[in-house]
Structure formats: structure tokens, C-alpha cells
Amino acid sequence: MSRIGRKPIELPKGVTLTLGENNEVTVKGPKGTLTQSFHPDLELVQTDGQLEVRRSSDDRLHRSLHGLTRTLLSNMVQGVTAGYTKTLEINGVGYRVTRDGSDIVMALGFSHPVRVSPPGGITFAVEGTNRLHVQGIDKQLVGEEAAKIRRIREPEPYKGKGIAYSGERIRRKAGKTGKTGKGKK
């Protein structure tokens, strides 16, 4: 049996979880509301401040969905209580990010500034001129938006210029070596 799937999910105070038709779960908390549908073969049981995920059989599909469902539910609970943040760092001479209302405007070495508008449920926070925080309650949406922003100018391996996740290790390459003049006559 899945060790992750067996672990019950603690529901903190201020979080209400509603089980609907066809395993549709709605989680409400101080930061917002998230709704998601899960596989109908899995049983969701709510008892005194805890939520458990149970599977109907040891079939391969049910085993694979057991841990996944529990993790997705746990992410929903954490999202509506604390939220999620991905931090991006912008490295390079003249590279910077500024905020313009809810949008961000980035100078990344292109001939034009790049403007990015946040989708629903996402907010941007700018720290200094080279740090950007992507914040929201949906873990998947936060990661997806951070990846889209990083894709605008991925870090290159020679000087490390570009947009990278905070703490990301960029594999560096040695540049070309110059000609020494040896062998010329």
C-alpha cells in the first residue's frame, strides 16, 4: 500500500472541505477557494479534522492514483492556508524587472521591453531590480507561470545571463580559448 496515500491530511482551523458529486472536492480557506475532481474509484473520507484517501482495490491504476490524489489534496489545503511562491532571479548586465500595475516589465537584452500580465489567481511581487516572486494558491498554476517567464530568456551556459529559479545551479561551460600564435612561421 502507498505510504503517501495512507497518510491522513490534517485540516487546519479556518479550512472547510466539501465533498461533492463524482468526487469533486472544494477547499475553502483564508486565501481563497480551490475546486478539483478526482477519480471516482477512490473514496474520500472526512473524519474530525482529517481527510483520508482510500482505494477500492490493489489494481495498478488505483495504486498509482492513491498517492497522487492524496498529494493533490494536500497541496490544495496548503494553497488555501499559506499559498505558494516561486522566486526567479534575473542575471545579466542591464537585465532588470519593474512592476507596472499588476503587470511586470522586463528588460532582457531584446530590442524591446517584455511585458507579462498575470493570469487569474497569480500575483507578481518584485524585489529590487533582479528578483521576481510568482505567488498564488494553486501550486500547478504558480509553477507553470514561473516556467513561462523563465522560458522568455533561459540562462545561457557561458555567462549565466537570463532568468533562473532562485537556487538553481546553472551548468557553466568554458568559453573559446584564444589563438596563441604558436606554429606560425
N, C-alpha and C positions, 0 to 999 in steps of 0.2 A: 504494500500500500504506500502511496505517496506520503512522504514525511511532511512536505509543504502543504499538501491538500488536507491532511488530518488536523493541522494546527488551527484552532479556532481564532476568529478575528474579534478582537476587543472593540466594542463600540463606545467611544468616549462620550462624556456628557455633552449635550448640545447637538449630537448627531442622531438623526432619525433615519431608519432604513425601512423602506416599504417594498414588500414583495408583491408583484402584480401578476397578471395573467402571462402564461408562457415564459416563466422565469425572467420577467422584466423586473429589474431592481432599480429603485430610485433612492439615492442617498442625499439627504439634506444636511447642511452644516453651516457654520458661521461664514464660510467663504462663498458658498453657492450650492447649486444642485447639479448632480450628475445622474444620468439615466443610461442603462445599458441592458441588453437582452443576452441571456446565456442559454446554453444548450438545454433542451427540455428533459434530457435523460438524467441530468444532475439535480439532486434535491438540495434546496437551501433551507436550513432550519435555523430559526432565530429563537434563542432562549436567554432570558435575563442578562441583557447587555453583551451577548456574544452571538456570533453568526458562524455556523458550521456548513461545510460543503460535503455532501455525501454522494457517492456514485452507486448506480444500480447494479453494476457487475464489474468483473475484472477484465473486461474486454479492452483491447489495446486502445481504442478510441476513448473510452471512458477514463482509462488511466492517464492518458495524455491530457485530457480536458480537466481532470481533477485539480491538479496543481495550478494550471493556468487560470482556471476560474477563481480559485482562492486568491491568487496573486492580483488579479484584476480587481476583485472586490476590495482587497486590502489597499490597493492604490487609490481606489475611489474614496475610501474612508479617509486616507491620509490627505488626499487632494482637497476635500471639503473642510478639513480641520487646519492643516498647515500650508497646503499649496506646494507647488514645485517651482524650482528656479534652475535655469541653465545659464551659466556665465560664459560669455565669449570675450576673447581678448583680440584686439586689433593691433598688429605689429607692422611697422614699416615707416619710413620717412615720409611725412606728410599724410599718413593714413590717420583718419580720425572719425569719430561718430558724434553727432549732435542730435538733440531732440527738437522736433518741430511739432508742437501739439502732442498728439498721441503717436505720430509717425516718428521715424528716425531717418536722418540723412547722413550718408556715409561718403567720405572722400577716400577712394581706394586706388588711386592711380589711373583711373579711367579719365576720358576727356570730359566726363560729366559726373555730377554727384548722383549717388544711387539712393532713391527714396523707397522705404519699406513701410507699408501700413500693416498694423497688427490685425489678424483675423479676430472674430468674436471669441471672447474668453481668454485672450492673451494681452498682456501689457508689457511694455518695454520700459526699462529703467537704465539710465546712462550714468556711469560713474567716471568722472574725469573726462578725458577725451578718447580713451582707448579701451574702456570696459563697458560691455553691454549685458544686461540681465534680461532674460526672457522669462516671464512669470505667468503662472496660470494654475488652474485647479485640475486640469486634465493632463496627466503625465505624458500620454502619447502626443497630444497636440503641442505641448511645450517642446518636446524633443524634436518633433517634425519641423516646427518653425525655426528652432535653433539650427537644424541641419540645412534648411533652405537658405538661411542667412549665411552660414559658413560656406555654402556652395557658390556664393557670389564671387568670392576670391579666396580659394583654398590656400593654405600655407604652402609655399614652394620650398623645396629642399635645399636650396643653395644659400639664401639669406634668411629664410624663415619668415618672409613677408607674407601677410594675409590675415585671414580671420581663423582663429583656432579656439577650441574649447579651453576653458581655464584648467590648467594642469595637464593638458595634452602634450605628449612628447612628440616632437617633430623630428623624424629621421633626417639628419643633415648629410649632404654629400659634399665631397671636396670639389672645389672648382677646378678649372683647367690650370695646368702648370704652364708657365711661360717658356718660350724657347730660350735656351742658354747660349746659343751661338757656337757651341762646340760642334765640330765636324765640318764647319765651313772653311773653305780654303780660298 
